[in-house]
């Protein structure tokens, strides 16, 4: 057990060994004690609760005495708060557990998941600091239940959350309470990065005073505040710089590549960040201030990357300064200036601004965070101060004595303390929690998969197509990137809610630095990228050939003369049914910018069809173009692609069919439990697997349709259950064909071969189904499936050959033994199996014909039948097997037996019932029996040898 003690506002970590816990059990949280005879050792824990080199260790001789004194003499809230933007630099590096504070801006419902065999509650909470930086925190177990959602969604109160003893990516065991009434809670105002008017007033100087200070005083780190007006924006060095995507450092150009000297590697996807060199002045002096990135963005209210793509309006000394930046000239701000030894050394009138505070009309200070673009919310600092004063605060209580304080993960087992680990990461996007409601069975089934999965859910692309810096490839005279292909239904005229569309979100194109440098800032259009959406029937309306040669996608000089198209753009002809189709959307690069962003666009679908999306660049200079972003494809009824949509209803009917079969079978199964054969146990397992698989497929499609996302783990488990079901079904048919449980008690020497074949088939089927279903985006199958179909088809053919060979031997044995009842069952089974094989071969031929005559998937609305047929055929064969080997009171007559005359065969009965020829008939019968036994034994041995 570990404790944390506080004395005179200094923190030190203390620990009590497990063997001494009972001796010190009376120690209470929040009380003051005098401690004697303790040890002081170096703190070598992997994670330190406080920033102290040493720690206190309790021994058996340690004396602890409760003091009756004023608890307020020692502060209980001493926080070492870390700004959000610095947390990312502490990832996996900090040994001292840190504290964070922020406003709760997002909260998710509690989710039940399993971690290491234990069911825990999980809740996501998003915090925002005074600079609108955000982090997402995962709370587990009792911490997830302690946060009241009603408080978080109360518009009159925005709760503040303080979390202590944390490390980036991992939260150790902590305690927190709600609305704790502490008299010294106001001290938090100075600890949570809130502007302190007293500090500003104390350290405020004029420009002349600051310049005089750095010229006359010794080198030191000191922060000043200065109120000044912006006189001019210097354009000599531009208004932005190109930075690394992993650190804020400026990139260096080496040959044709951008290189980060801090990260020591090439940067392929640089970022645009502000660097404003401003001339400011007050009534005493003038100086140059440099404002970077986030602080500059507060002034401009437009991100630098977005502003770099906007059209330039003004020109100043040959360098363009956008009008959005010029608008701040003449405004007065209070600047926070952090002076280091460098300022004292160079003694220049240049200062780096670390924070900008705007002056309101009434002369009061106001952090510019309040004035973000399109944001009319109250200032976060004011909210925090107000909530602290009202004690309406959700905080983490760093106890005076904490009986369950953090322990290191490495020592958790040895100390018999179970730490709760929570994920913690830094992110910049807006909090979004997407919830969908399914019925109880759906949640149960999905929960089972989540609990079985050791790696959790990783979302894969589905009808939401995500592009992560995907490169364009050269095709003819164009550079293409396929955006997707799906069957979409038209939006019903009578419905305003059920609409069908293709939506573009955050689509960004990046070109190389060399290509961007070939253009000047003044160019309005320095590169064109086009997004083309067309229905499969209109595929010939894209591109063309001037003289019957190779088809060109982009307009050539000859095609321009013949078709009237524009060179450098995609050749498009209007559709015969709608002149507005195919749809072409233009995206322009401007000036020498490295990237361009596509506007938010939603293209409605007015007629059903197989729609294709391509991004095309006709400019040869854009051959190294890459793209990021996402597109969303939606049908009127949901996100399911058109080819898959009918399968959702199909699996409802298949589930009902399996339910009916299960009820009938299990009724007989329970009724005649004592007479059940081993073979009937196997049939029961196949029925259960089939029912489970159909239900899982249905709910997998329901989830896919509602959210547009196919979780990889869930889909993988579904196809795994399907692969197990198909493998067990085939092995069952093979075992029945070999006479397992009927003419032989075991498979004997064939067992290992059957198991080896089963494992091989399972792996082949699993790989094929994973390729076909897991992460499927488009309605057109990939080439990888073709290579995985071959081993699966080969194994099926081998199984069929082995099944019929074994079935033929079994029939011969039954005929020789004159087992008419068993022989009748096996003949019916053989006929059903033959019909199944013939139907399979015929359907394979139809499937080949279907796909050969429809290379562009124009018959996508009926393509679901191809998949559905195999499930129907498997179910039909299973029904036949259930009928032939249905549980009954006479089931044992079909079981394996070494006795003769196990069937009521008339011929055998007549031979054994004659009185006058008793001995002769007995001798003959013995010979027959001996012959049959010898035949069966020799046949088994010969079969083992051949197999």
C-alpha positions, 0 to 999 in steps of 0.5 A, a space after each residue: 500500500 502506498 500513501 502520500 503525505 503533505 507537510 508545509 506545502 511540500 510533497 513526499 511519497 510514503 509507502 507502507 509494506 503489505 506486512 505492516 498495513 494492519 498496524 497502520 490501518 487507523 491512518 485516515 485520509 485528511 488527518 494530520 499526523 506526527 511521524 517518528 522513526 521512519 526510513 528515508 530511501 531513494 524513490 526508484 518507482 517507475 512512476 512517482 506520485 510527487 516530484 521528490 527524489 526521496 521517499 518515506 518508508 514505514 517500518 514496524 517501529 514507526 510511530 504515528 500520532 494523530 494531532 488535534 490541530 487545525 487542518 487548514 494549516 497544511 494545504 491539501 490541494 497542491 497541484 503540478 498542473 501541466 498544459 495540454 500542449 506539453 503533454 505530448 512531449 511527456 509521452 512514455 518519458 515522464 517518471 513523475 505523475 502529473 496533474 491536469 485541469 480542464 473544462 468538461 466539453 464532452 462525455 460519453 455513456 458508460 460502456 461495459 467491456 472486459 479487461 483481463 477477464 474482469 468486467 469494467 465500466 468505461 467512459 470517455 471524457 473530453 477536457 478543454 483548457 484555456 487555450 482550447 487545446 483538448 485531450 480525451 481521457 478514459 475513465 474506468 470502473 468506479 471513476 466512470 460512475 462517479 462523474 454525473 452526466 447531468 452536471 456535465 450537460 447543465 447549461 448553467 454550469 460547466 464543470 471543471 475536472 482536476 485529475 492528479 497522479 497521471 502519466 501520458 497514456 496511462 492513469 494509475 489508481 486515483 481517488 476523486 470526489 464531487 463538489 468537495 467543500 474546501 475552504 482553500 479551493 480559491 488557491 486553484 485559481 493560481 494553479 490552473 493557468 488562469 490569468 492573474 490580474 495581480 501578476 500582470 499588474 506586478 510585471 507590466 512594463 513599458 517598452 522603454 522599461 523592458 529595453 532598459 532592463 535587458 541592457 542593464 541587468 544580468 542574464 535571467 529568465 523573466 516574464 514581462 507584460 507590455 501593452 502596445 499597438 500593432 503598427 506594421 506587419 513586416 513582410 520581409 520574411 513572409 507571414 508563415 513558415 513550413 514546419 515539421 508534422 511531428 514537431 514545431 521546427 522549421 523545415 530545411 530544404 535539402 536538394 528536392 526534399 524537406 528535412 527536419 533537423 530535429 527529428 532527423 528525417 524527411 518530412 513528406 507532409 509538412 504543415 503551415 504555421 503562422 510567423 508574424 513579424 510585427 512592429 509594435 509601439 507604445 507611448 515610450 518606444 517601438 520594438 519588433 514582436 514575433 508571434 507564432 502559430 496558436 497565438 497568432 491564430 487567435 489574432 487572425 481567427 483563421 488557421 494558417 493552413 486555411 489562410 494559405 489557400 485563400 486568394 491574396 488581395 493586397 501586395 506590400 513590398 513585393 510580398 503578399 500579406 492577406 487582408 485578414 492579417 492586415 486587419 489587426 494593424 492599429 489594434 492594441 493588445 497586452 503581450 506576454 514576453 518571456 525573456 531568456 538569456 538570449 535577449 540579454 545577450 543580443 540586446 536587440 529590440 526583438 521579442 517573442 510573444 508567448 501569449 496575447 491578451 486583447 484590450 476591450 473597450 472598457 480597458 479590461 484584459 481579455 484573453 483572445 481565446 474568447 474571440 475564436 472564429 464563430 465562437 460566442 461562448 464565455 471565456 474559459 478562464 472566467 468560467 473556471 474562476 466562477 465555478 471554483 468560487 461556487 465550488 461547483 467543481 468536479 475534481 480529483 482529490 489529492 488526499 492528505 493521506 491517500 490509502 489507495 494512491 498510485 503504484 507502479 505497474 511493475 510492482 503491482 503484483 509484488 505489493 498485492 495492489 491492483 492498479 487501474 490503467 487508463 488510456 490518455 492521449 492528446 488530440 486536436 479534433 472535436 469530440 464526437 461520440 456516436 451512439 446507436 441503439 440496437 435491441 438487447 440481443 444485438 448488444 448481447 452478441 456484440 458484447 460477447 465478441 468485444 469481451 472475447 477480443 484481446 485487442 478491442 475495436 479498431 475501426 475499418 473503412 466501410 461506406 465511410 471511405 477514408 484516404 490517408 495520404 493515398 498516392 495517385 497512379 499513372 493511367 494513360 495520360 492521367 493520374 488517378 486515385 480510385 475513391 470507391 465504387 458502390 451500388 446506390 439507390 435513388 432518393 425517394 421523392 416522398 421522403 425527406 429523411 431517407 436520402 441517398 448521397 456521396 459526401 466529401 469531407 476534409 479532402 486535401 490534396 498535397 503536391 511536392 515542394 518542387 512543383 509548388 516552388 515553380 509557381 508564384 504567389 500571384 497565380 490564381 490557379 497553379 494546378 487542377 484536380 478533378 473529382 468525377 462521379 459516374 454511373 457504370 452505364 455512363 463509363 464510356 462518357 469519360 475520356 475518348 480516343 481521337 483516331 481509334 487508338 488508346 483511350 485518353 481520360 484527359 482532353 488532348 489537342 486532337 480531342 479538343 478539336 473534335 469534342 470541344 473539350 478543354 485541354 488539361 481537364 477530364 473529357 466528359 460527355 453528358 449522360 443520355 438520361 441526365 445532362 448533369 451527369 457524370 458529375 465533375 468537381 474541380 479543386 484548384 491549387 493557388 499560388 505556390 501552396 503545397 496543398 489545397 482543400 476541397 470544399 464540403 460537398 454533398 452529391 445527391 443520387 437521383 437514380 439507382 446505379 453502380 456509382 464510381 468515384 475517381 480523383 483525376 489530375 491531368 497535369 504531369 507536374 502532379 504525378 507525386 500527388 497524394 490525398 487525405 480525407 474521407 467520403 461517405 456513401 449512403 443509401 436511403 435506408 443506411 450505409 450498407 452498399 447496395 450489393 449487401 443491403 438485401 443480405 440484411 433481410 436475407 439473414 433474418 429469414 435464415 435465422 428464423 429457419 435455423 430457429 425452427 430447425 433448432 426447436 424441432 431438433 432439440 425437442 427430439 434431442 431432449 426427448 430421446 436423450 438416452 438414445 442419442 448417438 455420437 453422430 447426433 451430438 455432432 449434428 447438434 453442434 452444426 445446427 448451433 453454429 449455423 444459428 449463431 452464424 446467421 444471427 451474427 451476420 444479421 447484427 453485423 449488417 445492422 451495425 454496418 448499416 446504422 454506423 457506416 463502420 465495420 469493426 475489424 474485430 467483430 467482422 473477423 469473429 463473424 467470419 471465423 464462426 462461419 469458417 468453423 461452421 463450414 469446416 465442421 459441416 464438411 468433416 461431419 459429412 465426411 465422417 458420415 460417409 465413412 460410416 462413423 458410428 454406423 459401420 465403424 465405432 471410430 475413424 481409426 487411423 484416418 482420424 489424424 488425416 481428417 483432422 489435418 484436412 479440417 485444419 487446412 480447410 479452416 485456414 483456407 476458408 478463414 483467409 478467403 472470408 477475411 479478404 472478402 468481408 473484413 474491411 470491405 469498402 467497395 462493391 467490386 471484389 479485389 484480385 486477392 480474392 481470386 488467389 484465395 479462392 483457388 485453394 478453397 476450391 481445390 480443397 472442396 473438390 478433394 473433399 467431394 472425391 473423398 466423401 463419395 469414395 468413402 460413401 461407396 465403400 460404406 454402401 458396399 459394407 452395408 450391402 454385404 452385411 444385409 443391414 437394410 435399415 442402415 442401407 436405406 438411410 445411406 442411399 437417401 443420404 447419397 442421393 441428397 449428396 449427389 443432388 447437392 454436388 450437382 446443384 453446386 456445380 451448376 451454380 458455380 457455372 452460373 456464377 461464372 457466367 454472371 460475373 463474366 457477362 457483368 464486368 462492371 457490376 451493373 446487375 448489383 441489385 441481384 448479386 446478393 443471390 450469389 452469396 445467399 445460394 450457398 447458405 440456402 444449399 448448406 441449410 437444405 443439406 443439413 435439414 436432410 441429415 437431420 431428417 435421416 438421423 433424427 433422434 428417436 427411440 429406435 436411434 440405437 438400431 443405427 448405431 455400430 454393433 458387432 452382433 449379427 442380425 441387427 436388422 429385421 432382415 426377412 432373409 436372415 430371419 427365414 434362415 435362422 427360423 427353419 427347424 429341419 436345417 438348423 445345423 446346416 443353416 447355422 453353419 452357413 450363417 457362421 460362414 457368412 458371418 465370418 466372411 462378412 467380418 473378414 471382408 469388413 476388416 480387410 476393407 478397413 485395412 485396405 482403406 487405411 493403406 490407400 488413404 
